[in-house]
Amino acid sequence: ETDQNGEFALYDYFEKRPRKSVGEVEFKHPLYERFVIADVYTLTPAQNRNHRIVMRQGRRLSGRVVSSGGAPVPNALVEAEFGKENWQDRRAVLTDASGAFAIDGLSKDRNCTLRIRSLKIHEKARRMLLLDRNIEDLEVALEPMRLPPDLKTELFLGMKVAPVTKDLAEAYDLSEASGLLILDSGRDHARLNIGDLEEGDCLWVAGLDLEKVGSVRQLAALLVDQKGQPEGARVVYRFRRVEMSGTNTQHLRLTDADFDELHKLANR
């Protein structure tokens, strides 16, 4: 972090550029646009000793989220995104008790996708905005998530899951129609030691070769094949939180009873 005078110092990075690498340095602040030094190895010695960083104040986006019935929606996830190629510029907050939200430091004069969802009431909204000015007092009414009427769910290690179809991906705003969507993470998923799973997370790829998952049977077989691996069975899941949206690679901590269950699922 910078000190009270805005000064900073970086230590202990390689004196010479590592092979096939760049020395990217990122600067972030809640009120300002993200600033990046693309490669510190291109800086002169003088610049390394006294580099001046000028961060632009970003746009502010604020407003209120209400349900399809007009009631305030607390704890809804509000995300401002700028496309896949600019995923680092994403900012997100949760609405307060009155449904209000405010996001600062957004990139100026760019098209922004505003995504809002509340899994508690299964409603969401999406808006396209041009941030050519601060946008305040925006009221967004959510609409019901359109879940497939023939949704088929299965139990998997204590979690209720469903194969991701095109309709399910659209309902939950998933980036692609693949994987197993977690509809209920269950009471004791923490024992699996792969993080705090929530509804809307998606078990995406698994196995030593990181194979994309399409069914419970396939995922079970991929995990069974990893029995005996010292670090555990590898799985990758997609998630969206205030802090970030992306993927997480983890190793499941499975018991013998878990492997017995997986073996039955894989051989149905």
C-alpha positions as CSV (number, residue, x, y, z in Angstrom):
1,E,0.0,0.0,0.0
2,T,1.0,3.6,-0.5
3,D,1.8,5.7,2.6
4,Q,0.0,8.9,3.6
5,N,2.1,10.8,1.0
6,G,1.2,8.4,-1.8
7,E,4.7,6.9,-1.8
8,F,5.4,3.3,-2.3
9,A,8.4,0.9,-2.8
10,L,8.6,-2.6,-4.3
11,Y,11.3,-5.0,-3.1
12,D,12.5,-8.5,-3.8
13,Y,11.5,-9.0,-7.4
14,F,13.9,-10.6,-9.9
15,E,16.8,-8.3,-10.9
16,K,16.6,-9.6,-14.4
17,R,13.5,-10.5,-16.3
18,P,12.5,-14.2,-15.8
19,R,12.2,-16.1,-19.1
20,K,8.9,-15.6,-20.9
21,S,7.6,-13.3,-18.2
22,V,6.7,-9.6,-17.8
23,G,6.9,-7.5,-14.7
24,E,3.4,-6.1,-14.5
25,V,2.5,-3.9,-11.6
26,E,-1.1,-3.0,-10.8
27,F,-2.4,0.0,-8.8
28,K,-6.0,0.0,-7.5
29,H,-8.0,2.3,-5.3
30,P,-11.7,2.4,-4.6
31,L,-12.2,5.9,-6.1
32,Y,-9.8,5.8,-9.1
33,E,-9.4,3.9,-12.3
34,R,-7.0,0.9,-12.3
35,F,-3.5,1.8,-13.4
36,V,-1.0,-0.7,-14.7
37,I,2.8,-0.5,-15.4
38,A,2.9,-3.1,-18.2
39,D,6.5,-4.2,-17.6
40,V,8.9,-2.8,-14.9
41,Y,11.8,-4.3,-16.8
42,T,11.4,-1.6,-19.5
43,L,11.8,1.2,-17.0
44,T,15.1,3.1,-16.8
45,P,17.1,3.1,-13.5
46,A,15.9,6.7,-12.9
47,Q,12.3,5.7,-13.4
48,N,12.7,2.8,-11.0
49,R,14.0,5.2,-8.3
50,N,11.3,7.9,-8.8
51,H,8.3,6.8,-10.8
52,R,5.3,9.0,-10.8
53,I,1.9,7.4,-11.0
54,V,-1.1,9.5,-12.0
55,M,-4.5,7.7,-11.4
56,R,-7.6,9.1,-12.9
57,Q,-10.7,9.5,-10.7
58,G,-13.3,7.1,-12.0
59,R,-17.0,7.4,-12.5
60,R,-19.6,6.8,-9.8
61,L,-22.6,4.6,-10.4
62,S,-25.2,4.5,-7.6
63,G,-28.9,3.7,-7.2
64,R,-31.4,1.3,-5.7
65,V,-32.5,-2.2,-6.4
66,V,-36.1,-3.3,-6.0
67,S,-37.8,-6.7,-6.6
68,S,-40.3,-7.4,-9.4
69,G,-42.9,-6.5,-6.7
70,G,-41.3,-3.2,-5.9
71,A,-39.7,-4.1,-2.5
72,P,-36.1,-3.1,-1.7
73,V,-33.7,-6.0,-2.2
74,P,-30.8,-6.2,0.4
75,N,-27.6,-8.1,-0.2
76,A,-28.0,-8.3,-4.0
77,L,-24.8,-8.7,-5.9
78,V,-24.2,-5.7,-8.2
79,E,-21.5,-6.0,-10.8
80,A,-20.1,-3.4,-13.3
81,E,-18.2,-5.2,-16.1
82,F,-16.4,-4.1,-19.2
83,G,-16.1,-7.3,-21.3
84,K,-13.9,-10.4,-21.1
85,E,-10.8,-8.7,-22.3
86,N,-11.1,-6.1,-19.5
87,W,-12.1,-8.4,-16.7
88,Q,-9.6,-6.7,-14.3
89,D,-11.7,-3.5,-14.4
90,R,-14.7,-5.2,-12.9
91,R,-16.1,-3.7,-9.7
92,A,-18.8,-5.1,-7.5
93,V,-20.7,-4.4,-4.2
94,L,-23.7,-5.7,-2.3
95,T,-26.8,-3.7,-1.8
96,D,-27.6,-2.4,1.8
97,A,-30.7,-3.0,3.8
98,S,-32.6,-0.5,1.8
99,G,-31.5,-1.9,-1.6
100,A,-29.1,1.0,-2.2
101,F,-25.7,0.6,-3.8
102,A,-22.8,2.7,-5.0
103,I,-19.7,1.8,-7.1
104,D,-16.8,4.2,-7.5
105,G,-13.7,4.2,-9.6
106,L,-15.3,2.9,-12.8
107,S,-13.6,3.5,-16.1
108,K,-14.7,6.7,-17.8
109,D,-16.4,7.0,-21.2
110,R,-16.8,3.2,-21.7
111,N,-19.7,0.9,-22.2
112,C,-20.5,-1.0,-19.0
113,T,-22.6,-4.0,-18.3
114,L,-24.5,-3.7,-15.0
115,R,-25.4,-7.1,-13.7
116,I,-27.6,-7.5,-10.6
117,R,-28.9,-10.7,-9.0
118,S,-30.4,-11.9,-5.8
119,L,-30.3,-15.7,-5.4
120,K,-32.4,-15.3,-2.2
121,I,-35.4,-14.3,-4.3
122,H,-34.1,-15.7,-7.6
123,E,-34.4,-12.4,-9.5
124,K,-31.9,-10.5,-11.6
125,A,-31.4,-7.7,-14.1
126,R,-29.0,-6.5,-16.7
127,R,-28.4,-3.0,-18.1
128,M,-26.0,-1.6,-20.7
129,L,-24.7,1.8,-19.7
130,L,-22.3,4.4,-21.1
131,L,-20.2,5.9,-18.4
132,D,-19.8,9.3,-20.0
133,R,-20.9,10.9,-16.6
134,N,-21.6,9.9,-13.1
135,I,-24.9,8.0,-12.9
136,E,-26.8,8.4,-9.7
137,D,-30.2,7.6,-8.4
138,L,-30.6,4.7,-10.9
139,E,-33.5,2.5,-9.9
140,V,-33.3,-1.1,-11.2
141,A,-36.3,-3.4,-10.9
142,L,-35.4,-7.1,-11.0
143,E,-37.2,-9.8,-12.9
144,P,-37.7,-13.4,-12.0
145,M,-34.9,-15.8,-13.2
146,R,-36.4,-18.1,-15.8
147,L,-35.5,-21.5,-14.6
148,P,-36.1,-24.5,-17.0
149,P,-39.4,-26.1,-16.2
150,D,-37.9,-29.6,-16.7
151,L,-34.8,-28.9,-14.5
152,K,-33.3,-32.2,-13.4
153,T,-31.3,-32.2,-10.2
154,E,-29.0,-34.8,-8.6
155,L,-27.2,-35.2,-5.3
156,F,-23.5,-35.1,-5.4
157,L,-21.4,-35.3,-2.2
158,G,-24.2,-33.7,-0.2
159,M,-24.8,-30.9,-2.8
160,K,-27.8,-30.5,-5.1
161,V,-26.5,-30.0,-8.6
162,A,-27.8,-29.9,-12.2
163,P,-26.0,-30.1,-15.6
164,V,-25.7,-26.7,-17.1
165,T,-27.9,-26.3,-20.2
166,K,-28.2,-23.2,-22.4
167,D,-31.4,-22.1,-20.5
168,L,-29.7,-22.6,-17.1
169,A,-26.6,-20.7,-18.1
170,E,-28.9,-17.8,-19.2
171,A,-30.8,-17.9,-15.9
172,Y,-27.7,-17.7,-13.8
173,D,-25.6,-15.5,-16.1
174,L,-22.9,-18.2,-16.6
175,S,-20.2,-17.6,-19.1
176,E,-20.8,-20.9,-20.9
177,A,-23.2,-23.8,-21.0
178,S,-21.0,-26.4,-19.4
179,G,-20.4,-27.9,-16.0
180,L,-22.5,-28.8,-13.0
181,L,-24.4,-25.9,-11.4
182,I,-24.6,-25.9,-7.6
183,L,-28.2,-25.2,-6.6
184,D,-27.7,-26.0,-2.9
185,S,-24.2,-26.5,-1.5
186,G,-25.5,-28.5,1.5
187,R,-24.7,-28.3,5.2
188,D,-21.2,-29.7,5.3
189,H,-19.5,-28.9,2.1
190,A,-16.7,-27.2,4.1
191,R,-15.3,-30.6,4.8
192,L,-14.4,-31.0,1.2
193,N,-11.8,-28.3,1.8
194,I,-12.2,-26.4,-1.5
195,G,-13.7,-23.1,-0.3
196,D,-17.0,-21.6,0.7
197,L,-19.4,-22.9,-2.1
198,E,-22.6,-21.1,-2.8
199,E,-25.7,-21.5,-5.1
200,G,-24.6,-20.3,-8.5
201,D,-21.1,-21.8,-8.4
202,C,-20.3,-24.2,-11.2
203,L,-18.2,-27.3,-11.0
204,W,-16.5,-26.8,-14.4
205,V,-13.5,-29.1,-15.1
206,A,-11.8,-32.0,-13.2
207,G,-9.2,-34.6,-13.4
208,L,-5.5,-34.8,-14.0
209,D,-6.1,-33.6,-17.6
210,L,-8.6,-30.9,-16.6
211,E,-11.5,-32.4,-18.6
212,K,-14.7,-30.3,-18.9
213,V,-17.6,-31.8,-16.9
214,G,-20.9,-32.5,-18.5
215,S,-22.7,-34.9,-16.0
216,V,-22.6,-36.2,-12.4
217,R,-21.5,-39.6,-13.8
218,Q,-18.6,-38.1,-15.7
219,L,-17.4,-35.9,-12.7
220,A,-17.6,-38.9,-10.4
221,A,-15.5,-41.0,-12.7
222,L,-12.9,-38.3,-13.0
223,L,-12.6,-38.0,-9.3
224,V,-12.5,-41.8,-8.7
225,D,-9.5,-41.9,-11.2
226,Q,-7.6,-39.6,-8.8
227,K,-8.0,-41.7,-5.7
228,G,-4.6,-42.0,-4.1
229,Q,-3.3,-38.7,-5.4
230,P,-1.3,-37.1,-2.4
231,E,-2.8,-33.7,-2.9
232,G,-6.4,-34.9,-3.4
233,A,-8.8,-35.0,-6.4
234,R,-8.5,-31.9,-8.5
235,V,-11.5,-29.9,-9.5
236,V,-12.0,-26.4,-10.9
237,Y,-15.2,-24.4,-10.2
238,R,-16.4,-21.0,-11.5
239,F,-17.8,-18.4,-9.0
240,R,-18.9,-14.8,-8.6
241,R,-18.3,-12.8,-5.4
242,V,-17.9,-9.2,-4.6
243,E,-14.2,-9.6,-4.4
244,M,-13.8,-11.2,-7.8
245,S,-15.4,-13.3,-10.5
246,G,-13.4,-16.2,-12.0
247,T,-12.3,-19.8,-11.5
248,N,-10.8,-21.6,-8.5
249,T,-8.6,-24.7,-8.8
250,Q,-8.7,-26.9,-5.6
251,H,-8.1,-30.4,-4.5
252,L,-11.0,-32.2,-2.8
253,R,-10.5,-33.8,0.6
254,L,-12.4,-37.1,0.2
255,T,-13.0,-39.9,2.6
256,D,-13.3,-43.6,1.7
257,A,-17.1,-43.2,2.1
258,D,-17.0,-40.4,-0.5
259,F,-15.1,-42.6,-2.9
260,D,-17.6,-45.4,-2.4
261,E,-20.4,-42.9,-3.3
262,L,-18.5,-41.6,-6.3
263,H,-17.8,-45.2,-7.5
264,K,-21.6,-45.9,-7.5
265,L,-22.4,-42.7,-9.3
266,A,-19.7,-43.4,-11.9
267,N,-21.1,-46.9,-12.6
268,R,-24.8,-46.2,-12.7
